[in-house]
Structures are given as C-alpha cells and as structure tokens.
Amino acid sequence: MKYGVLGDIHANLSALETVLACLEAAQVDVLISVGDVVGYGAAPSQCVALLREHEVVTVLGNHDAACSGRLDDGHFNPYARAAVSWTRENLDVSELEWLRELPLQVTLEHCQVAHGTIHRPELFDYLLSVTDADPSLDVLERPVGFVGHSHVPLTVMRFEDMKGKTAYSFETLVDLAQTTHAVVNAGSVGQPRDEDPRTCYVVYDSDTREVRFHRADYDIDREANRIRRAGLPAMLADRIRLGV
C-alpha cells in the first residue's frame, strides 16, 4: 500500500494544491496529514475543505488545537498568536468543530500518526534528535510512525542487528526493509524550515518499506501576497519565501 504523508500545511493553499496533485499522479492509496492544517497562512477554510473532500486521515496539531479552543495559545509567539486569532475569525462553526474533533493519534494498518511524538501526542513535543525519538520508538505499535511539528524532514530508526541503538538519516530516500521500527518527520507542506522553500511531502510504500521525501515548486508569491492582504504579520509571508 502506498501512503501519501503531508507535513504541516499551515493554511498554505497553493502548496497543498500542488502536493495533492503530485500525490494523485503518484497513485497513493491513503492520504495522511500529521496536523497543523491551519495557523500562519491565510487560506484555512480552503485547506480544511480540501482535506475533507479528499478524505485525508488527519491528526490534531497544536495550531489546530489552539484555533479550535482545545489549547491555550498563551505560550505561542506573537506572530503565531496573531495568526490563531485571525484564523478563529475566518473559519465557520463546522470547520472549527472539524478541527476540534481531530484525534491526537491514529493507528492505521501499516503506520501510526501523531503531530509531535507518538508516545505523548497530547504534549506536542518536538522530535528533533535521536534522544527525542527514542520514547516514541519504544511504544511504536507499527513498523513506522509519521510525525511533523518541527517542519524539518528526518528519519530515525532501529535495526534488528543494532539492538539498543538508534540511527538517523536526512536522506531523501530511506530503505526501512532492515529496520524494526522507524519514526519519520514528514517536514512541512506549507512552511518548510530547512532552508528549502519548496513544499515537502512523503510517499511511503509499505510493500517495499521505502520512504521517499519529495520537494516541489509551488506559487510562493501567491501565498505570500495572500498573507499580506489578510493583514497577517509580514514575517509570515517572508519566511515561506526563505524556507525558515
């Protein structure tokens, strides 16, 4: 089975449309979103509608939780709080309810999905290192787990012949055939932070157990201008151009 995995979308419509078109061409069987559908960007309603239309399996991100009232945004930075406030005012009741009801974690046939970590999804912790990943690997009930939150693509894994040790990779193609467990950070569809402004997404083939990270150009100017026209902080438009 082929899974298409969408990292943090953050209300970036042009990036989402591009990724969905790429995944349709790749003929994936299941679409997954690791959460943070909204926040930062200026097309939250359209992005929610696309995920619902395409029946994307979606988990709750911290921005989704804040915008829908499940999480206090007091610890967010001022730019994020401004985006949360704007987003609340620009989603209707049904859209907010859809976000509010998203699960913290989903277990599918071949993988598990959460926003920050598998082992404590309710805390929205970052998975940035092997040390961060170990607790999630310890509790993983499927061969692979998908997360996001950091916006930086990363694969951490354990091998049968390396018991007690965790390896990591930043490669765009990762063969998991010899691994016992792996956690894959899918990066970000709508706000990459690895200095590559192109949209990022993942295709996972459960038969070959290959994870492939893809990058695609999209209309960044369209989304940057949308952010500015909405009156959101200009920094949010600048950062999608820079990929930071």
Secondary structure, DSSP 8 states (H G I E B T S, - for coil): -EEEEE-B-TT-HHHHHHHHHHHHHTT-SEEEE-S--SSSSS-HHHHHHHHHHTT-EE---HHHHHHTTSS--TTS-HHHHHHHHHHHHTS-HHHHHHHHT--SEEE-SSEEEESS-SS-GGGT----SHHHHHHHHHH--SSEEEE-SS---EEEEEETTSTT--EEE--SEEE-TTEEEEEEE--BSS---SS--SEEEEEEETTTTEEEEEEE---HHHHHHHHHHTT--HHHHHHHHHT-
